[in-house]
Amino acid sequence: MRILLTGVSGQVGGALRAPLTALGEVVPADRTNMDLSKPELISSALDAVRPDLIVNPAAYTAVDRAEQEAEMAYRVNAEAPRALAEWAARHKIPLIHFSTDYVFDGSGDQPWREDDPTGPLSIYGASKLAGEVAVKGAGGDHLIIRTAWVFAAQGRNFLTTIARLARERSELRVVVDEIGAPTSAEIIARGVIAMLSSENGKVHDIPGRFGSVGGLVHLCASGTASWFDFARAIVDGLRGHEEKLAVRQVTAIKSSDYPTRVKRPKNSRLDMSRLRLALRIETPDWQEGVEQEIHKFCMLAKRE
């Protein structure tokens, strides 16, 4: 099986690249062979590759900057997925596309179910929702995976940012009233491989599995935390690896004390009943992912 994988330099794409090779030949897509900011060129790029499966974790993820770059956000997050999905539908090729908790308005305190009403608060969220609509509207075999609070040992994300600041500052002030499930890219990658594979490790009935969840499923780590909880776990983990830190205190603050250009969802909990019941996939607790990625982070730091 030939698998086209976008976003290979990103967190989820990077985590997926190696495990997907157990299922087939992975063809990495980047700006040199498929620029998602130019959706009009995607069809011809796909004609050249002729994949048997498309996996699309690539996205425009600069949440604040998207307010000023709405056209670019929609090109990458909506028009590019549309082009991928329409090509996939024409050629009867299954497509996995990633989305986000930002399609919801973050109200309440109950985990969001897949069929709950959406209501994005930002250009980023609206562009990702438009991508979902485009993928579904193409009419092919597809699976949209919503996830949230993604991090990894490398790249620009909450873990690496907190690790840097913990070395520079004596106090970290972190929001406590936004709740979600910190989810490592590794946990997401393991979940995707489980969706595609049978117990013997071979490729499963992909269209059938996608259809069993109606083409949409939530995938996050188990458990919940605030950004404050997440930051404290990172600092504790770094200390456990005897990293030299300047930070002495992690202080909880309200989101109103840390104004940003874009309003973030306060409730990013995602219900994963469909993942467990239909696909029989369980995800580990978020702390496990943090521990694993901190270990990788510290090993990488020692090599530098």
N, C-alpha and C positions, 0 to 999 in steps of 0.2 A: 504494500500500500504506500502510495506517495502522499505525504502530508505536508501541505503548505502551512507554515507557522509564521505569523506576523509578530512584530514587537519583540524580536529575539534579544534586543539590547535592554528591554525592560524587565521588571521584576517577575511577572507571571510568565511572559514568553521565555525569559532566561531559565526559569525553574522547569518549564515544560520541555525544553529542547532535548535534554538527555533522556528522560523517561519515555518520550514519544518514539525514540529510535528503537525501542523494543517492539514497537508495533509496525514499523515500516521506515521508509526513507524520508527523513525530514528535510524539506526544502525551506531554508530560512528566507523570509522576505524582509527587506529593509528598503531604505530610500533609493538604493542603487538599482533594485530590480522591481520595486513596487512602492511608489510614493503615495501614501494614503491621502496626502493633501492634494493629490491630482486624481480624483476618482474617475475622471474621464479616460484615464489610461489603464485602469485596472483590468478591464476585460481582455485587452490584448496581452497584458502581462500574464494573466491566468491561462490564456490560450497557449502561451509558450511553455508553461509549467505542466499543465494538464494534471492537476492533483486529484486524488481519490477522496481526500478529506481536507477541509479548510478549518484552521483553528485561528481565531482572530482576537487575541488579547490586546492588540495595539489600540491606543486611544490618545486623544488630546486630554490631558489630566490637570492642566494648570487652572485650577478652579477660579482663582481671583482674576488671572489675566484673561480668562475667557470672556469676562464682561466687556473687555475692550477689543477682543479678537473673536467676536461671535461668528463671523464668516468662516474663519479657520476652524473653530471648534465644530461647527456644523459640517464642514467638508470632511473632517477626519472621523467624527463620531456618528454622523448620520448618512452622508452621501457615500462615503467609502464602504460602510457596511451594506448599503443598498446595492452598490455595484457588485460586491462580493456575493451577496445573497441572490441577486438576479442571475449572475453567471452560474452559481451553484445550482439554482433551480432549473435552468435550461439544460444543464448537463447531468442532472440527477445526482449531484454530489452533496453529501451532508456537510453542514456548516455549524461550527461552535463559535458563538459570539459572546463576549463578556460585557456585562453591564454593572450597575452600581446601585447602592442604597440611595444615592442622590436623586433617583427618580421619584422618591417619596418626599413628603413635606416634613417628616420627622416629628409629627405630633404624637401625643399619647405616650403610653409606656408599654404597649404590647408589641411583640415581634410582628413585623410586617409579613403577611402571606403573599404568595405570588399573585393572587387575583385581587388584592386590595387596590382601591383607587390610588392612582399616582397623582403627584402634585409637586413637581420640582420647584425649588426655590431659586434656582440660578440658571444662567446660560449653560453651564456645564451639565447640570442635571437634565435640562430640557433637550440638549443635543444628544445626550445618551438615550433618553426616552425616544427621541425621533429615530435613533438607530434601531432600537427594539422594534418600533412600528414598521420600519423599512424591512428588517429581516423577516418579520412575520408576514408582511404583505407580499413578499416575493413568492411565497407559496411552496418553497422547497422544504426538504427535510432539514430541520434546524434545531439547535438547542441554545437558548439564551441563558447564560449563567450570571446571576446577580451576586456580587460579593461586596465586601466592605472592609475598610481599615486595613488595607493590604500593606505589608512590610516585608523586608528581606535584609540580609546582612550587607548587601551592597546597594548602591544607587541612592537616590534622594527619597527618603521616607522618614516616618516618625522615629523609628529606631535609630537610624544613623544620625538624625538631627539631634535627638536627645543625648546620644553618646558623645557627639561633638560638644554640645553645650555643657554637659556634665564635666568635661575636662577644662572648660573655660570659666564657668560661673560658680559662685558659692551657693546661689539659690536658683531654683527653677520654679516658675509659676505656671501651673498647668490647669487647664479647664477640667472641672469635675462634673458639670451638669450636661455633658453630651455622652451618651451611652451606646456602645456597640460591642463588637467582638473582634479584637485585634487578630488578624488572619495572615499567617505567613504565606508567601508565594508557594512554599513547599507543600503546605497543607492543600492549597488549591490544586497544585499539580497532581498530588496523589489522588485527590478526588476525581479529577478529569480522567486519569488513567483507569480508575475503578469504573467509571461510567462507560468507558470504551471496551474494557476487557472482561472476559469471562474468568472463572476461577483458575483455568489452566494458563492464563496469561495471553491467550489469543484474542484477536479482535472479535467482539461480540456483534450481535444484530444492532447496528448503530441506529438506523431509522426506527426500529422497534423501541429501543430504549428512549430515544428522543420523544417518540409519540406517547410513551407511558407517563410522561410528566407534562404533556401538552406543549412541549417545546420551550418550557420555562421552568427554571429551578433556582433555588437559593443555595449558595455554598459558602459557608464561613466556618471558622473555628467554633467550637462549643463554648458555652459560658458567656458572660458579659463583663464589661469593665468600662470605666470612664477613661478619658485621656490621662487623668491624674493617676489612676491605678496602673495604666500601661507604662507611664513614665517611671513610676516608682519601681515597677517590676524590672524595667531596663536598668535602672541605677543599681538595684540590688544584685542583678545578674552580673553587671560589670564588676561590682565589688567582689562578688564571689569568684571572679576570674582574676582578682588582684590587679585590676586596672587602676592606674593612678588617676584619681578624680579630684577636681576642685570643689565639687558640689557638697554642701553640708546639709541642705534642706530642700525638700520638694514640697511646695506649698500649693494647696488646692485653691483655685479661684473660679468664679462664675464666668460663663461665656460673655456676659455683658461687660466684664472687666478686661476682656481681650477682644476689642472690636476688630472685625475684618471687613474687607470690601463686600464679601458675599456672606449671606446668612447660611450657616451650616445646619443640617438636620440635628436636632437634639436627641432624637430616638432613631438610631441606626440598627436596632435589633432586627434580624431577619429570621423568620420562622423557617425551619428546615425539616418540617414534617414530611414534605413531599420527597425530599432527598432520602430520608430514612425509610419511609414506607414503600415508595414506588421503586427506588433504585437500591435500597438496602445498603446505603452508605452512611457510616458514622464518622464524624470528624473529631479529632482530639481537642482537648481543652486549649484555650488560647495560651495559657501559661507554658504548655509544652512547646508550642511554636516559638515563643519568645526565648525559652531556654536554648533551643536548637540554633536559632539564628544568632543569639549572642555568642554562643560557642564558635560559630563560623566567623562572626565579626572579629572576635579576639584572635582567632587563628590567622585570619587575613592580616590583621594589624601587626602581628609578630613577624610576618614575612616582609613587611614594608621597611 
